[in-house]
């Protein structure tokens, strides 16, 4: 770490933020995941009695283990709750918090992937169903604990087990017979469910269960063919959106009378080009927009849709990273702000077009140029003098900002917030290079 740069950060922080308004501190420090540990520690030292500051420090991803250990004894349950949720919290601190009087805090300990297995085993037998459900959603939980929780008397706990992406096929098979349809629906959505379970649930009387089976990429083709004929629209829509649905099913559903089903077909990246071409002439603009946004749509179709009469379809082309560059350049001059905004956000937009849009009159367009990780330094340099603080802040955080440009901000700006943000961005860039 560059000590001189860190000293500059701490100096600009002390000069401007020590007595700053809450909104400024929240915006620049807590909402920025790149805030250095040292800044958080300085805030802790100067605001030990400010619960609002402390709970945001406890929630920050860069809070150090030592800082979290200090915060664990805070009298505010909100602070302890944030410590319990932070993935940097040491296992011994989580073990202590597992004895907290608040079941909301114990729930967050139960969810934390750093919590020791012995503690999770104990929390799995808690009287509080809230805490037991926290254990059930923990992705680091061992199979034997999930098996126990699958027999829990409370449906929210069983639902959490069914939702867990690490629940085994054997446990899911047991839960597939649950009396609560929401639990069965979660089993139907889980990609660990066996083919036999999915075939069974494909004929479930509840629409919500069949819908989840229809959308599950592990569902056997035979079940998908059956569900494609389902009378319920959400079920056919699930098949239409399924990445594993074969071409013959997708082709058939492309003629479905319901717009939502046809839209799902138009969005599916596995839909055959000839079907996408057919749907590009659909009378419903939402269907055409979905075709326009699909990365699998043929180039000639995208070119044609870029001239569609409906602005939503043109916006879809502007968002599509597979759109022809000529189409994106044309749409960059569209009178509609939302279309230009979409071009500005598109990572495939040509560099010269991004430079052009950096001067757009609408801040919404410039904001998306500043966010775009494909925006060249030339455009970012132009935007450095933007009068809108929201845009300048995004420009500084753009990964394409060069160290030279950041140094100009850090040394030349009269705004302490810009100097601070530029120094932090420099530190982040230097750390990434080392």
N, C-alpha and C positions, 0 to 999 in steps of 0.2 A: 504494500500500500504506500502511496506517495504521501509522506508526512507533511510536506509543504502544502500540498493541495488540501489535505485534511485540516491543516491549521487555517487555511483560507476559508474552508467551509464552516468551521467552528466560529471564526471571526465574523463572517457575514451572518451566521445564525444568531450569535450573541448580540450583534448590533441591531438586527431587525426584528427578531422573533421573540426575544425574551419577554417583551411587553406587548406583543401583537394581539389583535383580536382573535377570538376563537376560530372564526371562519377561515382566517388566513392560515393559522396553524394547521387546522384540519385539512385544508385544501393542499397545502404545500408539503406538509410533513407526513400526515397519517394516510392520505390517499396515494402517496407515492411509495411503491414497494421498494424503491431504491434508496430510501432514507438510511444513512449510515447508522450503525449501532451507537456510535459516539453521540450523535444528535439526540437519539432516544434517551440515552443515559443522562445527558445534560438537561433534557426536559424533566426527567424524573427528579433530578436534584433540585430543580427550581420550582417544581409544581407538585410537591409531595402531598399537598392537601386538596388538590383539584381532581376530584373523581373522574371528571370528563376526560382530562388529559391521561390519567392513569389507566383507565380501561382501554383507551386507544393504544397506549404503549403496550399493554398486555396482549392486545390483539394483533400487533404488527408482526409480519413475518420475519423481520430482522431483529426482533427483541432477543437479547442474549439470554442464555440459560441463567447467568448470574442475576440479571435484572428480573427475570421471571421468578426466581427464588425469593427475591425481595418483595415482590408483589403478592405472593401467595398468601401472606398473612394479613393482607389489607382487609379492613372491616367491611368494605363494600362487596356485596355478593356479585355485582356486575364485573368488578375487577377480577375476582377469583374465577368467575365463569369464563372470562377471556383467557386467563392463564390455563384453565383446564382444557380449553379448546386449541391452544397454540401447539403446533407440532414441534416447537423448539423446547417445550417444557420437559425437564429431565424426568425419567421414570420415578425417582424417589419422591419428587414433588407431586406427581400424579398419584402415587400411592397414598400420600397424606391427604390429598383432596378427595380421595375415594371415601373418606370418613366425614366429609362435610355434611352439615345438617340439611343443606338444600339438595333435593333430588334433581333439580335442574343442573346443578354443578356436577353431581355424580353422573348424570346422563352424559355430560360432555366429556368427563373422564372416560366413561365407557366407550365413547365413540373415537377417542384419540388413539391413533395407531401406535403411539409410543407407550401406551399403558402396559405394564407387565402382565403376562398371561395369568399369573396367580391372582392378581387383582381382578382381572376380567372374570375369572372363574367364580370369585366371590360375588361380584356384582351381578352375575347371571342368576343368582339365587335371591336377589333383593326382593323385598316386599313390593317395592314401587315398580309398576309396569313400565313407567317412563324410563327408569334406569335399565331394566331388562331389554327394552327395545333399543336402547343405545348400544348395548353389547351386541345385539343381533345385527346391527348395521355395520359394525366394525369389520373391515375387510381383512384384518389380521387375526380374526378369531379362529381357533382350531375347530376341526370338524366335530369333535365330540361335544363341544359346547353348543354348536349349532343344532346338533341332533336333539339335545335336551330342550332347547328353546323352541324347536319345532312342535313340541307337545305342550307348549305353554297354554294356560287357560285363557289368556288375553289375545284377542285377534290382532291387535296392533303389533304385538311381539312376533306372532307367526307371520304377519305381513312383512315385517322387517327381515325375517329369515328368508322368505320367498324372494325378496328384492335383492338380497346379498349376492353379488356376482361370483362369490366363491362357494356358495351352497352347492353341495354335491347332488348328482342326479338321484341318488337313493333318497335323500331327504326331501327333494322336490317331488318325488313320486308319492311320498307319504302326504305331503301338503296338497297334492293335486286332488285329493278327496275331501278337502276341507269344506265345511258347511258354509263358510263365508265366501261369497263370489269374488270379493276383492283379493283374497289370498290366492284363489285359483287363477285370477287374472294375472297376478304377479308371477306365479309359476309359469303361466303361458308365455309371458314376456321374457323369462330367464333363458338365456342361450345355453345353459347347462342342462335344461330339461331334455329327457330322452325322447326319441322319435315316438315311442309307444305312448308316453304321457301326452305329447302334443297331438297325436292322433285321437286319443281319448277326449282331450279338451276341445278339439275341433268340433265336437258335437255337443258341447256344453249348452244347456238351455239359456244361459246368460249371454247377451250380445257382447258385453264388455270382455268376456273371457275369449269368445271366438275372435273378436277383433285383435286381441293380443297374439293369439295363435297365428292369425293371418299375416301379421307384421313380423313374426319371428323368422329370421333368416335360416334357422335350423329346421323349420317345419317341412316335413316330407312333401314332395310334389303332389302326391295323390291327395293329401289333405288340402293343399292350396287349390287344386282343381275343384274340389268340392266346395270350398269356401268362396271361390269366385262366382258361384251360383247362389250364394246366400241372399236372402231377401233383404237383409239389413245393409244399408248404405255404408256404415263405418266398417263392416266386415269386408265388403268388396274393396273399400278404400285401403284397408290394411294389406290385402293381396296386391293391389295396384302399386303400393309403395315398397313392397318387399323386394330387396335386392336379389333374392334367390328365385323369384317368380320366373318361370321359363317364358320364352318369346311368344309361344302360342297363347298363353294366358294373357299376357300383356296386350297382345294384338286384339284379342277378343274384348277385353275390358276398355280398350280405347274407343269403343262404340257404345259404352254404357250411357244410359239416358241421364245420369246424374253428373253434374259439372264437377263435383268434388272428386269423383272417381277418375274422371278423365284428367283432371288436374294432377292427381297423384301419378297417373301413367306418364304425363308430360314431364313430371319432376324426376322420374326414375331414370338413373344413368344407364340402366341396362335395357331401356326401351329401344327397339330396333330403329335405325334411321328412317326407314320408310314410314313407320308409325308416327314418328315425330314430325315428319313432313306432312302427314295427313292431319295431325292435330294443330299444325301451324296455321291451318285454314279454319280452325274451329270458330264458331260464331261467338263464343264467350271469350272476353279479353283475358280473364284470369287463366284460362287454359293456354292461350297463346303466350301470355307472360311466362308461364311455367316452361314452355318450350324454349322461349328466349333465354331463360336462365340456365337451361340444361347444358352442361359441358359436352354432352354427346351429340348435340344437335349439329347437323351438317353446316358447313360454312355458308353455302349458298342460301340456306334457309335463314341463318342469322343475318345475313346481308339484307334479305328481303324484309325481315321483321324489324330491322332498324329504321325502316320507313313506315312502320305501322301507324295508323291513324290514332290509336289509343296510346296516351303517354305512359301508361303502366307497362305496356309491351316494350316500348323504347327504353324504359328504365331497366327492364329485365335484361336487355341487350347490354346496357351500360354497366350492369353488375357482373356480367358473365366474363370470367377470365379467359374463356376460349373465343370470345368475339373477335372478328377481324379488326386489325388496328385501324383500318380506314373507316370502319363503322364507328369506332370509339372517337376518332378524330372529328368525324362529322357531328356526333352527338355532343361533343364538348362545346359546340356552338349553339346548342338547342336553347330556346328561350326559357324552357322549364328549369327552375332551380334544382328540383329533385333529380332530374336526369343528369345535369352537370355534376351534382353532388355524387351520384353513383359512378360517373366516369372518374371523378377525382379520387374516389376510394379504391378503384379497380387497380390491382397490382400489375395488370398487363397493359395498362394505358401507356402509350409511348412517352418517353421522357420529355420530348418537346411539347407534347400536349399538357403534361403536368406543369411544365414551366409556364405555359400560357395561362392555365387555370389558377396559378398562384396569384394572379392579379385580378381574379374575379371580384365583382362588386359585392357578391353575397358572401357573408362570413361563413355560412354553412358549407359552401364550396371550398373556401380556403381552409376551413377546419379539417376537411377530409383530405386535402392535399397535405396538410401538416401531419396527419395520422398515417398516411400511406407510406409503408416501408420501402416502396419503390421510388419515392420522390427523390430526385437527384439533388446534390448539395447546391447546385446553381439555383434551383427553385427555393430551397430552404433559406439561402442567403438573402434572396429577395424578400422573403416573408419575415425576416428577422426584425424589420422595422415596422411590422404590422401594429396598428394602434390598439388592436383587441388583445388584451392580456391572455385570454383563453387560447388564442391562436399561437401567440409567442411561446407560451409554456409548452404547447404540443410540438412546436418546431424544435425547441431545445431538447426535448425527449426523443426526437426521431433518431433512430440508430444510424441514419446516413449523415448526421451532422459530423463534420470533421472536427478534430481537436482545435485547429486554427480558428474555425468559426465559433466554437464554444469559448475559446480564450478571449475572443473579441467581446462576447457577451459578458464574460466574467470580469473583464477589466474596464470595459467601456460604458456599461450601463449604469445609470444613476439609480435605477430601481433595485433595492436590496433583494427583492424576491427573484428577479432575473439573475442577479449575480450568484445568489445561492443555488438556484436551479441549474445554472450553467456549470458551476463547480461540482455539483453532485453528478451531473451527466458526464463530466470529464473523468471523475473518479470511477464511475461505472464502466466507462469505455476502457480506461487503463487497466482496471481489474480483469476485464474480459480478455484483454490482450495477453495478460500474464499467465 
